[in-house]
Amino acid sequence: MKISPHEPYRILLVDDNRDGLLVRRALLGELGYIVDIAENGARALNMLALANYDVVVTDQCMPGMDGAELIQKIRSANPDTRVIMLSGFAEGMGLTEENTGADIVLMKSSREGVHLVRALNRLMTATLKRKPPAQQKQPPPSQRRRRPTGGK
């Protein structure tokens, strides 16, 4: 379920497991998201410098730069970027939102797709609610409809 049917959300998936990237991209693409993939943290940072993404979904265990380090660099460049961390070792490594910097940490499992879609919807809903009223499109006061006042 997308929050806005008019503008699909852009998601960057980061994982050194190519098969996992392709499966997640296919799933999210079927749901109407625009999905790009990066096979490592350095590539992800290059892509983030060139395009805006609504959410970054990253694995934790990757060669060269792990997910927590990637998140730290993302937060330095743009603190408002929403980030989901996926890991097959989330529980064993004690990975949490607090110690990784992610907005949501998910365990890779057979139900990962369902959990990922729910997490994306939760983040997008929270992002929409956080926008200040000035950023939401409203007509100027002179063009707003006035409510009838019950008089003749």
TIPA-644340 format. One line per 2 residues: their letters; for each residue x, y, z of C-alpha. Coordinates in steps of 0.05 Angstrom, whole numbers, padded with zeros to 5 digits. Layout:
<pts>
a) X/Y/Z ~ ...
</pts>
This chain:
<pts>
mk) 00000/00000/00000 ~ 00028/00067/-00021
is) 00012/00131/00017 ~ 00009/00173/-00047
ph) -00014/00140/-00112 ~ 00011/00200/-00152
ep) 00084/00200/-00134 ~ 00119/00133/-00123
yr) 00171/00132/-00069 ~ 00244/00123/-00087
il) 00282/00070/-00049 ~ 00356/00053/-00050
lv) 00372/-00020/-00031 ~ 00443/-00034/-00008
dd) 00469/-00105/00000 ~ 00529/-00145/-00024
nr) 00482/-00204/-00036 ~ 00460/-00193/-00108
dg) 00404/-00245/-00105 ~ 00374/-00211/-00043
ll) 00377/-00144/-00079 ~ 00341/-00170/-00140
vr) 00286/-00204/-00100 ~ 00273/-00142/-00057
ra) 00275/-00097/-00119 ~ 00223/-00142/-00154
ll) 00178/-00142/-00093 ~ 00180/-00067/-00082
ge) 00175/-00052/-00156 ~ 00111/-00094/-00159
lg) 00083/-00049/-00104 ~ 00097/00014/-00145
yi) 00162/00038/-00113 ~ 00219/00063/-00155
vd) 00278/00021/-00133 ~ 00353/00028/-00146
ia) 00406/-00020/-00120 ~ 00478/-00013/-00096
en) 00523/-00072/-00080 ~ 00564/-00036/-00028
ga) 00566/00026/00016 ~ 00613/00067/-00028
ra) 00567/00058/-00088 ~ 00507/00076/-00046
ln) 00540/00141/-00023 ~ 00555/00159/-00096
ml) 00482/00146/-00115 ~ 00457/00187/-00056
al) 00500/00245/-00079 ~ 00466/00243/-00148
an) 00393/00230/-00129 ~ 00343/00238/-00073
yd) 00315/00176/-00041 ~ 00256/00172/00007
vv) 00285/00111/00042 ~ 00351/00073/00043
vt) 00348/-00001/00061 ~ 00416/-00029/00078
dq) 00446/-00094/00101 ~ 00493/-00092/00161
cm) 00547/-00142/00142 ~ 00581/-00119/00078
pg) 00655/-00116/00060 ~ 00690/-00049/00061
md) 00636/-00010/00097 ~ 00584/-00041/00142
ga) 00512/-00017/00147 ~ 00522/00023/00212
el) 00581/00061/00181 ~ 00540/00074/00119
iq) 00483/00101/00161 ~ 00530/00146/00199
ki) 00555/00176/00133 ~ 00483/00183/00107
rs) 00463/00219/00171 ~ 00522/00266/00166
an) 00502/00286/00095 ~ 00426/00287/00106
pd) 00399/00274/00176 ~ 00327/00269/00150
tr) 00339/00209/00105 ~ 00297/00150/00129
vi) 00338/00085/00137 ~ 00319/00013/00148
ml) 00373/-00037/00167 ~ 00365/-00110/00149
sg) 00409/-00163/00179 ~ 00409/-00238/00187
fa) 00447/-00227/00251 ~ 00406/-00170/00281
eg) 00389/-00207/00345 ~ 00456/-00243/00353
mg) 00495/-00178/00343 ~ 00447/-00138/00387
lt) 00431/-00090/00330 ~ 00380/-00037/00350
ee) 00357/00031/00324 ~ 00398/00064/00379
nt) 00465/00031/00365 ~ 00460/00031/00288
ga) 00427/00098/00275 ~ 00373/00065/00233
di) 00301/00085/00239 ~ 00281/00012/00238
vl) 00322/-00052/00245 ~ 00293/-00116/00214
mk) 00316/-00188/00218 ~ 00325/-00223/00151
ss) 00277/-00282/00152 ~ 00225/-00318/00110
re) 00176/-00262/00128 ~ 00225/-00207/00111
gv) 00184/-00181/00052 ~ 00121/-00171/00094
hl) 00161/-00137/00149 ~ 00198/-00093/00100
vr) 00134/-00068/00066 ~ 00103/-00053/00134
al) 00165/-00016/00156 ~ 00166/00025/00092
nr) 00093/00044/00101 ~ 00105/00063/00174
lm) 00164/00107/00155 ~ 00127/00141/00098
ta) 00066/00154/00142 ~ 00110/00184/00196
tl) 00146/00227/00145 ~ 00081/00255/00118
kr) 00056/00270/00188 ~ 00120/00307/00206
kp) 00116/00357/00149 ~ 00100/00426/00176
pa) 00034/00456/00151 ~ 00071/00508/00109
qq) 00098/00452/00065 ~ 00030/00420/00054
kq) -00003/00452/-00007 ~ -00061/00496/00015
pp) -00093/00554/-00022 ~ -00078/00623/00005
ps) -00128/00650/00056 ~ -00162/00694/00003
qr) -00179/00632/-00039 ~ -00204/00586/00016
rr) -00278/00571/00019 ~ -00314/00602/00077
rp) -00363/00560/00116 ~ -00435/00584/00119
tg) -00451/00615/00185 ~ -00522/00593/00197
gk) -00551/00663/00187 ~ -00597/00683/00130
</pts>
